Amino acid sequence: MGNRKKFNVGVDLGFFDNRIDITADYFFNRREDILIQRKIVPKTLGFRVNPWQNFGIVDNKGLDGSLTLNHQFGDLKVSARGNITYVRNEIVEYDEVPSKYNYQNYTGQSIGQPYCYIAEGLYTPDDFTTTTTSTEGYLYELKADVPKPAANVAPGDIKYKDLNGDGLINEYDMTYENGLNSTNPELVYGFGLNLEYKGFFAGIFFQGVGKTTVNLMSNSNYFMPFIRGVEGGSARMEALSHWSADNPYNQDVLYPRIHAAKFDHNIEKSTWWYRDGSFLRLKNVEFGYEFSKDMIKKMRMTNLRLYVQGTNLAVWDNIKLWDPELGNSNSGAKYPLGATWTVGLEVSF
């Protein structure tokens, strides 16, 4: 729905009898009058449900490019290819009440830009005045110069940045300007190589994405240990990497202080739980042999080809917890892309 304005300009170049082929395309796309349900509607109008209206503007712009190389060295044929797409969108007009703090306005951001607290690490004993109780426990009180959240925090809990400087940690400290990329990949690319030599052939292809962010806590029920209590939940193996009172200054952990029940403060959306979602995947490998026409002619065949093919064989990423191609889907609680090997025989008569 709505109106679109598009602009494209591209080039297609071939060199050395098209042994080198280059294509590039710049595009700009503006969507106007997008059909949305209005948020800013005065109650005096009497609507029971906010009306739908054509409203809002989103710009998309980016670049598509590809490069293909073909050459023959005697009996060896070589073909290499690569492609890349970079796209970025911007919300030009959005139905929102302008915030007191510009860093909380969605207008001007990208679709999928995380809105969260900025984590400054974990609280350490230095942030508190500590007293010993009669039961040999400890009471922790934040020092006067440390911004105070609503929760009763202790060493090992996540420490959020006080963006507006009021000495409190609350909803006014959440921001779009957090240094994170959008959860929608801005960069998608692939590259591969094919070889042929006297009937033998081999090929390999990689694909990847970049400039994207993954929220580990997209489903806290799957990711946060004991969120339903000790009796009603369990912990992932990765929870072994958590803050410990034995090493209270250690910040190099995956999880903050583990609680025996749900503790909302630590599962708030924050940069602590976001990771670079870029990855590179070995998508496909193939090798085999194609018999010559003279060899199969006596068997009254027109084609005989034997091959072995592998798919999704390896991946390099920054998440290390689940298949990165799952992205922000359910904290990894889905089946990953499985690696497969296929042996094939193609026969034509």
C-alpha positions as CSV (number, residue, x, y, z in Angstrom):
1,M,0.0,0.0,0.0
2,G,1.0,3.6,-0.4
3,N,3.0,5.4,-3.1
4,R,6.5,4.5,-4.3
5,K,9.2,6.7,-5.9
6,K,12.1,4.8,-7.4
7,F,15.4,5.7,-9.0
8,N,18.0,3.4,-10.4
9,V,21.2,3.9,-12.3
10,G,23.5,1.1,-13.3
11,V,26.4,0.0,-15.4
12,D,27.3,-3.3,-17.1
13,L,30.9,-3.6,-18.3
14,G,32.7,-6.4,-20.1
15,F,36.4,-6.6,-20.8
16,F,38.7,-8.9,-22.8
17,D,35.9,-10.6,-24.7
18,N,33.8,-10.7,-21.5
19,R,36.4,-12.6,-19.6
20,I,35.8,-9.9,-17.0
21,D,32.2,-8.8,-16.4
22,I,31.2,-6.1,-13.9
23,T,27.7,-4.9,-13.0
24,A,26.8,-2.2,-10.5
25,D,23.4,-0.7,-9.7
26,Y,22.6,2.2,-7.3
27,F,19.0,2.4,-6.2
28,F,16.8,4.7,-4.2
29,N,13.3,3.8,-3.2
30,R,10.9,6.1,-1.2
31,R,7.6,4.7,0.2
32,E,5.1,7.3,1.2
33,D,1.6,7.0,2.7
34,I,2.3,3.6,4.2
35,L,-0.9,2.1,5.7
36,I,-0.4,2.0,9.5
37,Q,-2.6,2.0,12.6
38,R,-2.2,5.5,14.1
39,K,-0.7,5.8,17.5
40,I,-1.3,9.5,18.1
41,V,-5.0,9.9,18.3
42,P,-6.7,12.3,20.8
43,K,-9.1,10.4,23.1
44,T,-11.6,13.2,22.6
45,L,-12.3,11.8,19.1
46,G,-14.0,8.8,20.7
47,F,-12.4,6.0,18.8
48,R,-12.5,2.6,20.5
49,V,-9.7,1.4,18.3
50,N,-7.2,3.7,16.7
51,P,-7.9,4.1,13.0
52,W,-5.8,2.9,10.1
53,Q,-4.4,5.6,7.8
54,N,-1.9,6.1,5.0
55,F,0.9,7.8,6.9
56,G,4.7,7.7,7.1
57,I,7.7,7.8,4.8
58,V,10.6,5.3,4.6
59,D,13.6,5.7,2.3
60,N,15.7,2.7,1.1
61,K,18.9,3.2,-0.8
62,G,21.8,0.9,-1.6
63,L,24.1,-0.7,-4.1
64,D,24.0,-4.0,-6.0
65,G,27.3,-5.3,-7.5
66,S,28.7,-8.4,-9.1
67,L,32.0,-9.5,-10.6
68,T,32.6,-12.5,-12.8
69,L,36.0,-13.7,-14.1
70,N,36.4,-16.4,-16.8
71,H,39.6,-17.7,-18.2
72,Q,41.1,-20.8,-19.7
73,F,44.7,-21.9,-19.1
74,G,45.2,-24.7,-21.6
75,D,42.9,-27.5,-20.5
76,L,42.1,-25.7,-17.2
77,K,38.9,-23.6,-17.1
78,V,38.6,-21.1,-14.3
79,S,35.5,-19.2,-13.3
80,A,35.2,-16.9,-10.3
81,R,32.2,-14.8,-9.2
82,G,31.2,-12.5,-6.4
83,N,28.2,-10.5,-5.6
84,I,27.3,-7.9,-2.9
85,T,24.2,-6.0,-1.9
86,Y,24.3,-3.1,0.5
87,V,21.0,-1.5,1.5
88,R,20.1,1.0,4.3
89,N,16.7,2.3,5.2
90,E,15.7,5.4,7.1
91,I,12.4,6.3,8.7
92,V,11.7,9.8,7.5
93,E,8.2,10.3,8.9
94,Y,6.8,8.2,11.8
95,D,3.6,8.5,13.9
96,E,5.2,9.3,17.3
97,V,5.1,12.1,19.9
98,P,8.6,13.7,19.8
99,S,10.5,12.6,22.9
100,K,12.1,15.0,25.3
101,Y,15.3,13.3,24.5
102,N,16.3,13.1,20.8
103,Y,18.0,9.7,21.3
104,Q,14.6,8.2,21.9
105,N,13.0,9.2,18.6
106,Y,12.4,6.5,16.1
107,T,12.2,9.0,13.3
108,G,15.6,9.1,11.5
109,Q,16.5,5.5,12.6
110,S,16.6,2.3,10.5
111,I,13.8,-0.2,10.7
112,G,14.9,-2.9,13.1
113,Q,17.2,-0.5,15.1
114,P,17.4,-1.9,18.7
115,Y,15.9,0.3,21.4
116,C,17.7,-0.6,24.6
117,Y,19.8,0.4,27.6
118,I,23.5,0.8,27.2
119,A,25.3,-1.6,29.5
120,E,28.4,-0.4,31.1
121,G,29.4,-3.8,32.3
122,L,28.5,-5.4,35.7
123,Y,28.3,-3.9,39.1
124,T,31.4,-4.5,41.2
125,P,31.8,-4.3,45.0
126,D,33.3,-0.8,44.4
127,D,29.9,0.5,43.5
128,F,28.4,-0.4,46.9
129,T,28.6,0.3,50.6
130,T,28.5,-3.2,52.0
131,T,27.4,-4.3,55.5
132,T,27.3,-7.7,57.1
133,T,24.0,-9.0,58.4
134,S,23.4,-11.1,61.5
135,T,22.9,-14.2,59.4
136,E,26.4,-13.7,57.8
137,G,24.9,-12.3,54.6
138,Y,25.5,-9.0,53.0
139,L,23.5,-5.9,52.4
140,Y,24.5,-3.8,49.4
141,E,23.6,-0.1,49.0
142,L,24.7,1.8,45.9
143,K,27.1,4.7,46.6
144,A,25.8,8.2,46.2
145,D,27.5,8.8,42.9
146,V,26.2,5.7,41.2
147,P,22.9,6.0,39.3
148,K,20.1,4.0,40.9
149,P,17.8,1.6,39.1
150,A,14.4,0.6,40.5
151,A,15.6,-2.9,41.4
152,N,17.7,-3.9,44.4
153,V,20.9,-4.7,42.6
154,A,24.1,-6.3,43.9
155,P,27.6,-7.0,42.5
156,G,27.3,-9.0,39.3
157,D,24.0,-7.4,38.0
158,I,24.1,-5.4,34.8
159,K,25.0,-1.8,35.2
160,Y,23.1,0.6,32.8
161,K,24.2,4.0,31.6
162,D,22.4,7.1,32.9
163,L,21.9,8.9,29.7
164,N,19.9,11.9,30.9
165,G,22.1,12.4,34.0
166,D,19.2,12.5,36.6
167,G,20.9,9.9,38.8
168,L,18.2,7.3,38.1
169,I,18.0,4.4,35.7
170,N,14.6,4.2,34.1
171,E,12.8,4.3,30.7
172,Y,14.3,7.7,29.9
173,D,17.7,6.0,29.6
174,M,16.7,3.7,26.8
175,T,18.0,4.8,23.4
176,Y,18.2,4.0,19.7
177,E,21.6,5.6,19.6
178,N,23.4,2.7,21.2
179,G,26.1,1.9,18.6
180,L,24.3,-1.2,17.4
181,N,23.4,-2.1,13.9
182,S,19.9,-2.9,12.8
183,T,18.6,-6.5,13.3
184,N,18.0,-6.4,9.5
185,P,21.2,-7.1,7.6
186,E,22.5,-4.2,5.6
187,L,25.2,-6.2,3.8
188,V,24.7,-9.5,2.0
189,Y,27.4,-11.1,-0.2
190,G,28.6,-14.2,-1.8
191,F,31.6,-15.5,-3.7
192,G,32.7,-18.7,-5.4
193,L,35.2,-20.5,-7.6
194,N,34.7,-23.2,-10.3
195,L,37.4,-25.3,-12.0
196,E,37.2,-27.7,-14.9
197,Y,40.1,-29.9,-16.1
198,K,39.7,-32.8,-18.6
199,G,36.4,-33.9,-17.3
200,F,37.0,-33.2,-13.7
201,F,35.2,-30.4,-12.1
202,A,35.1,-28.7,-8.7
203,G,33.3,-25.7,-7.2
204,I,33.0,-23.9,-3.9
205,F,30.7,-21.1,-2.8
206,F,30.5,-18.9,0.3
207,Q,27.8,-16.6,1.4
208,G,27.6,-14.1,4.3
209,V,25.9,-11.1,5.9
210,G,27.3,-8.1,7.7
211,K,26.3,-5.0,9.5
212,T,23.5,-6.6,11.6
213,T,22.8,-7.3,15.2
214,V,21.4,-10.4,17.0
215,N,19.6,-10.2,20.3
216,L,20.5,-13.2,22.5
217,M,17.6,-12.5,24.7
218,S,15.0,-12.4,22.0
219,N,13.2,-15.1,24.0
220,S,14.2,-14.9,27.7
221,N,12.3,-18.1,28.6
222,Y,14.8,-20.1,26.5
223,F,17.9,-18.1,27.3
224,M,17.9,-16.9,30.9
225,P,18.6,-19.6,33.5
226,F,15.9,-20.3,36.1
227,I,13.6,-17.5,34.8
228,R,10.6,-19.6,36.0
229,G,12.4,-20.6,39.3
230,V,14.7,-23.4,40.1
231,E,11.9,-26.0,40.1
232,G,10.4,-24.7,36.8
233,G,13.4,-24.2,34.7
234,S,16.9,-25.2,33.8
235,A,20.1,-23.6,32.7
236,R,21.9,-23.8,29.3
237,M,25.4,-25.2,29.3
238,E,26.7,-21.7,28.4
239,A,25.4,-20.5,31.8
240,L,28.7,-21.8,33.2
241,S,30.1,-18.5,31.9
242,H,28.5,-16.3,34.6
243,W,29.5,-13.8,37.2
244,S,30.7,-15.4,40.4
245,A,31.3,-13.9,43.9
246,D,34.6,-15.8,43.8
247,N,35.9,-13.4,41.1
248,P,33.7,-10.3,41.6
249,Y,35.6,-8.1,39.2
250,N,35.5,-10.4,36.3
251,Q,33.5,-8.9,33.4
252,D,34.5,-11.4,30.8
253,V,31.4,-13.6,31.2
254,L,28.2,-14.3,29.1
255,Y,25.7,-14.1,32.0
256,P,25.5,-11.7,34.8
257,R,24.7,-12.8,38.4
258,I,22.4,-15.8,38.2
259,H,19.2,-15.6,40.2
260,A,17.1,-18.4,41.5
261,A,13.9,-16.7,40.1
262,K,13.0,-14.1,37.5
263,F,14.9,-10.9,37.9
264,D,13.6,-8.3,35.5
265,H,16.6,-5.9,35.8
266,N,19.0,-8.3,34.1
267,I,16.7,-9.3,31.2
268,E,15.9,-5.7,30.1
269,K,16.9,-5.0,26.5
270,S,20.4,-3.8,26.7
271,T,23.7,-3.8,24.7
272,W,24.8,-6.6,27.1
273,W,22.6,-9.1,25.2
274,Y,23.3,-7.9,21.7
275,R,26.0,-9.4,19.4
276,D,27.4,-8.7,16.0
277,G,25.3,-10.9,13.7
278,S,27.8,-11.0,10.8
279,F,28.7,-14.5,9.5
280,L,30.4,-16.3,6.7
281,R,29.1,-19.7,5.6
282,L,30.7,-22.3,3.4
283,K,27.4,-22.9,1.6
284,N,28.3,-25.4,-1.1
285,V,31.2,-27.6,-2.3
286,E,31.0,-29.9,-5.3
287,F,33.4,-32.1,-7.2
288,G,33.1,-34.8,-9.7
289,Y,33.8,-36.2,-13.1
290,E,31.9,-35.9,-16.4
291,F,32.7,-38.6,-18.9
292,S,33.7,-37.6,-22.4
293,K,31.2,-38.1,-25.3
294,D,33.6,-40.6,-27.0
295,M,33.8,-42.7,-23.8
296,I,30.0,-43.0,-23.3
297,K,29.0,-43.2,-27.0
298,K,29.4,-46.9,-27.1
299,M,26.9,-47.2,-24.2
300,R,24.4,-45.2,-26.1
301,M,24.5,-42.4,-23.6
302,T,24.5,-38.7,-24.2
303,N,25.7,-37.7,-20.8
304,L,27.3,-39.5,-17.8
305,R,28.2,-37.4,-14.7
306,L,29.3,-38.5,-11.2
307,Y,29.5,-36.0,-8.4
308,V,29.7,-35.4,-4.7
309,Q,28.1,-32.3,-3.2
310,G,28.2,-30.8,0.3
311,T,25.9,-28.1,1.7
312,N,26.2,-25.9,4.8
313,L,29.5,-27.4,5.8
314,A,30.9,-24.7,8.0
315,V,30.2,-21.2,9.4
316,W,32.3,-18.5,11.0
317,D,30.5,-16.1,13.3
318,N,30.6,-14.0,16.5
319,I,27.6,-15.6,18.3
320,K,29.0,-19.1,18.9
321,L,25.7,-20.2,20.5
322,W,23.5,-21.3,17.6
323,D,23.3,-21.1,13.9
324,P,23.8,-17.3,13.1
325,E,21.4,-17.6,10.2
326,L,18.6,-18.0,12.7
327,G,19.2,-14.4,13.6
328,N,16.8,-13.0,16.2
329,S,14.5,-16.0,16.1
330,N,13.6,-17.4,19.5
331,S,17.1,-17.2,21.1
332,G,18.3,-20.0,18.9
333,A,15.5,-22.4,20.0
334,K,15.0,-23.6,16.4
335,Y,16.6,-26.3,14.4
336,P,19.8,-25.1,12.7
337,L,20.6,-25.6,9.0
338,G,22.0,-29.1,8.8
339,A,25.2,-30.0,6.9
340,T,24.4,-32.5,4.1
341,W,26.4,-34.6,1.7
342,T,25.0,-35.9,-1.5
343,V,26.4,-38.4,-4.0
344,G,24.9,-38.3,-7.4
345,L,25.0,-40.0,-10.8
346,E,23.4,-38.2,-13.8
347,V,22.7,-40.3,-16.8
348,S,21.1,-39.2,-20.1
349,F,20.3,-41.5,-23.0
